[in-house]
């Protein structure tokens, strides 16, 4: 019964993600515009350029904030990832699996990974 619930949740979340795919792409574009405005605002030295890039930043931020369906898509995408991890049975988020307090053991493990 647990797998059935996970399947229903995953399918529903995947449908919501696919339905909001356009909104997600628009949110990514808005975030890119806002980032570019912020980046060039910090680099500019003249007042006119600061005003221009500040306006670009505000336009990108307002466009991103007003894109509410994309936020539902992000929540659904998190739900899909949750279902995927629960289905696979991977609970841990740690990358390093065998950690020891001995620094030489960690060094040997890392050296073996590098020299492969």
C-alpha positions as a printed Julia matrix, in Angstrom:
116×3 Matrix{Float64}:
  0.0    0.0     0.0
  2.94   2.32    0.67
  4.25   1.85   -2.87
  0.79   2.58   -4.26
  0.66   5.89   -2.36
  4.14   6.79   -3.56
  3.14   5.96   -7.14
  0.01   8.1    -6.98
  1.94  11.0    -5.42
  4.74  10.69   -7.96
  2.41  10.54  -10.97
  0.39  13.5    -9.72
  3.5   15.55   -9.01
  4.97  14.66  -12.42
  1.78  15.81  -14.16
  1.9   19.11  -12.25
  5.56  19.58  -13.2
  4.83  18.92  -16.87
  1.83  21.26  -16.8
  3.98  24.04  -15.34
  7.02  23.46  -17.52
  6.51  26.69  -19.44
  6.19  28.63  -16.21
  9.36  27.02  -14.9
 11.25  28.06  -18.02
  9.88  31.6   -17.71
 10.98  31.68  -14.07
 14.47  30.55  -15.08
 14.61  33.29  -17.72
 13.4   35.89  -15.2
 16.02  34.74  -12.71
 18.68  34.98  -15.41
 17.62  38.54  -16.26
 17.62  39.5   -12.57
 21.06  37.96  -12.11
 22.43  39.8   -15.13
 20.98  43.07  -13.84
 22.55  42.51  -10.42
 25.89  41.49  -11.9
 26.19  44.49  -14.21
 24.79  46.85  -11.56
 27.7   45.96   -9.29
 30.23  46.4   -12.11
 28.93  49.72  -13.45
 30.53  52.96  -12.41
 28.38  55.67  -13.98
 25.06  56.75  -12.53
 23.16  56.15  -15.77
 24.4   52.57  -16.02
 23.53  51.93  -12.37
 19.99  53.2   -12.95
 19.62  51.14  -16.13
 20.9   47.9   -14.62
 18.92  48.53  -11.44
 15.77  48.8   -13.57
 16.69  45.56  -15.36
 17.16  43.91  -11.96
 13.76  45.12  -10.74
 12.04  43.97  -13.93
 13.59  40.53  -13.56
 12.65  40.32   -9.89
  9.04  41.42  -10.45
  8.72  39.0   -13.34
 10.05  36.15  -11.2
  7.85  36.99   -8.21
  4.71  37.27  -10.3
  5.28  33.82  -11.8
  3.25  31.92   -9.18
  2.57  28.73  -11.22
  6.3   28.13  -11.43
  6.49  27.98   -7.65
  3.83  25.26   -7.69
  5.96  23.47  -10.29
  9.02  23.71   -8.04
  7.07  22.24   -5.12
  5.84  19.43   -7.39
  9.39  18.81   -8.61
 10.52  18.47   -5.0
  7.67  15.99   -4.53
  8.85  13.97   -7.53
 12.39  13.88   -6.15
 11.06  12.82   -2.74
  9.07   9.97   -4.28
 12.06   8.94   -6.41
 14.34   8.71   -3.36
 11.77   6.87   -1.26
 11.08   4.43   -4.11
 14.79   3.7    -4.58
 15.31   3.42   -0.83
 18.16   5.91   -0.59
 17.65   7.72    2.69
 21.06   9.22    3.31
 22.14  12.46    1.68
 25.8   12.14    2.6
 28.32  11.71   -0.17
 31.05  10.21    2.0
 29.98   6.79    3.18
 32.92   5.51    5.18
 34.36   8.26    7.34
 36.97   7.52    9.94
 38.51   9.73   12.61
 41.97   8.65   11.53
 43.28  11.25    9.04
 45.6    8.74    7.37
 42.7    6.44    6.46
 40.84   9.32    4.81
 44.01  10.38    3.0
 44.56   6.87    1.66
 40.95   6.66    0.46
 41.15  10.03   -1.27
 44.54   9.2    -2.79
 43.12   5.96   -4.2
 40.19   7.9    -5.73
 42.54  10.43   -7.33
 44.96   7.89   -8.79
 42.29   5.73  -10.42
